[in-house]
Amino acid sequence: MSGAPLGPLHGVPVAIKDLFNFKPGWNATGGGVRALKNFAPDLSCLFAERMEQAGAIVLGMTNSPTLGFRGTCDNYLFGPTRNPFDLTKNSGGSSGGSAAAVADGMLTMAQGTDGGGSIRIPSSWCGVFGYKASFGRVPSVMRPNAFAHDAPFLFDGAITRTVEDAALALSVLAGPHPRDPYCLLDRADFRAAPGGIEGKRIAYSPDLDVFPVDPRVSAVVGQAVRAFEEAGAHVEQVQVGIKRSQLELADMWCRLISPLNVQFFETFKRNGIDLLGDHRGDFPPELLRWVDEGYAMTARAWYEDQAMRSEIFDAIQDVMTDHDYLVTPTLACLPVDNADDGDTMGPATINGEAMNRLIGWCMTYPINFTGHPAATVPAGLADGLPVGMQIVGRRGADSDLLAACATFERLRPWQDTYRICQQRAG
């Protein structure tokens, strides 16, 4: 009404994730840590700052698992985030509250952070679009260690219902920041991503070589990937070249991210709050196991994990040398049932093969080893539940990846699936 220029998100309601994200004076529980129920730091996160600079209105926070350390969304303080397609099922994590809110129509976009798939995992199970940009595209201002978001690569972004909204959010969030030593220095409007993928080469891996995948998921994604052939792309099934077992890789992810959790506990201890000593019962036993390993980790073990991680980077890079995109299922199974004890976990087995129940069924975390951009698109339904398809792009080629996602959305629109949420009783 004043005639002042409006930002690209003027008046749009958004939410931030209750993990390591803040607005001054807002409670921030670190993902439902009971001892932090009333913790309200005088801090602001980059997502909230850039969203508000663009005119958005940050309404509140969304649920997350404790320290974000699992691919489901549940904690002892707030309980599980329920899947809008079936309230007995979990939303996925760790950005589960954000994905569920967007799927249910509460918001058009909400914050997701992604250290092992935490944007893509809940987006897959909740039937929404989740986009993880190239490493450095969206800056990080993590402190006290400005270099802590590279092992594995950590990302900030938005969860949306449409590719267009994700491109808008990325245009707002991306761009250099003087406090990020890794950030990319270029700026771009990702809403202007080129259309079409005719002539592009797409590598399709139904299992990333080593993951057992529920046949219902395989069937949906196997049909969905053919949409790219309709658009004039060439799709071929490939072996990625991963030699390690999925259990070995999942355990490596848990080890690599454990130092971040150690830093969390040490930061609070320096400020007079001994969470491990006085509030150990606030943390799930699976998390405590890996925190203990983080405290005991040696430099030699860290180096060996980074060498193993390099094998995955080389395998993905080899595929991308001859292809423009790599397509896989986002997750190896359908949404799991919610537990009633605040400790919902993933499946113990898939197709008879033992899984790491924190992250093992998530075909997302290998891409956090590498830093490539990756998205999950709703590929269809199985037993009335959403199935996601992961599309990985070349490093730095975010516009190209968004174009591929937009092409799939045009050929296989998914907006009609939200009627299931709208018609849900309760």
Helices and strands as residue ranges (DSSP letters): E 13-17, G 34-36, H 46-53, E 57-62, G 66-68, E 82-83, E 86-90, H 96-103, E 109-114, H 120-126, E 129-132, E 155-160, H 163-173, G 190-192, E 201-204, H 215-224, H 227-230, E 234-237, H 246-270, H 275-278, G 280-282, H 285-296, H 299-322, E 325-329, E 349-350, E 353-354, H 365-370, E 374-382, E 385-393, H 398-411, G 415-418, H 419-422
